[in-house]
Amino acid sequence: MVVDTVAKKDVFGAGWDARTGVYEYGGAATIIYDNVLYFSHFVDGRVYRLDLNGSSEPEAITPG
């Protein structure tokens, strides 16, 4: 879950799980750059992007 603390709401809906197992080694499951959220989806291990200015659904940016 990623939460917009200003709007006090989830950034994306149910079914998305922004976490990874590599964070124990210093990695991170999410990052925001230039108002785009990049995150690792735990279910399939792929990296997704979500434009916080309007996209309603994350889009995969790594191969399946």
N, C-alpha and C positions, 0 to 999 in steps of 0.2 A: 504494500500500500504506500502510495505517495500522497501526502496531504499538502494542500495549499493553506498555509497557516494564516494568511491574510483573509481569504474567503472562507476559511474553516470548512473545507470540503475535500473529498478525494479528487485527485487529478484525473484518474481514469476509473472505470467501473469494475464490477466484480469479474472475476475470471483472469485478471492480471495479477502477477505475483512478482514484484520488483525486488528480487533478492538473488543472491548467488552464493555458492560455497567458497569462493576464492577470497572473500573479504577477510577471512582469518589470516591471510598472508599479506594484507595491506591494500587489497583492491577495494573497489566500491561498486555497489549495485546500481547507483544512479549518479547522474551529473546533469546540471543545466548549463548550457552554453548558448549565448545569443538567443535566449528565450525558447530554446528547444531542449526538451527533456530527453536524455538518452538513458536507457536502462536495460538491464539484463532480466529476461523473463525466465524465472526459475523452472517452469514447466518444460520448456524446450531448449533452454540455454542460449537462445538467440538474443542479439542486441536489437532493440527497437528505438525508434525516435517518435516523439510526439511534439508537434509545434504548438506551443502554449498560446499562440495568438489565434488559434482557430480550428486546428485539426481535432476531430472528435474521436478518432481511433488511432492507436499507435500503428506504425508501419515498420515491418522488419527491414533491417539494413544489413544483416548478415545472412549467408545462405542457410538453408534448412539442414 
